[in-house]
């Protein structure tokens, strides 16, 4: 039984203590992960991202409910953009 990706989403999460007037990222984050200050500062709150993920997973699961294969959700919280 093979595995298949049925949906992929990328969301930028804004740190709770992020001040738009300060640098939110270290130079290492910018270089190694390819992130920008603008991406982080305009990101969504974690709760909103989790809610979107849950809604999407529920919709995808409803579509796949008649399939014999199990549904598995995977999150990579370290992947850069």
Residue pairs with C-beta under 8 A, 6 or more apart in sequence:
1 69
3 72
6 60
6 64
7 56
7 60
9 52
9 53
9 56
10 81
11 43
11 44
11 49
11 52
11 53
12 39
12 40
12 42
12 43
12 44
12 81
13 43
13 44
13 45
13 46
13 49
14 40
14 41
14 42
14 43
14 44
14 45
15 24
15 40
15 43
16 45
16 46
18 24
18 40
18 41
20 41
23 37
24 37
24 40
24 41
25 35
25 36
25 37
25 40
29 35
30 36
30 37
32 80
33 80
33 81
34 80
34 81
35 80
35 81
39 81
44 52
53 73
53 75
57 73
60 71
61 71
64 71
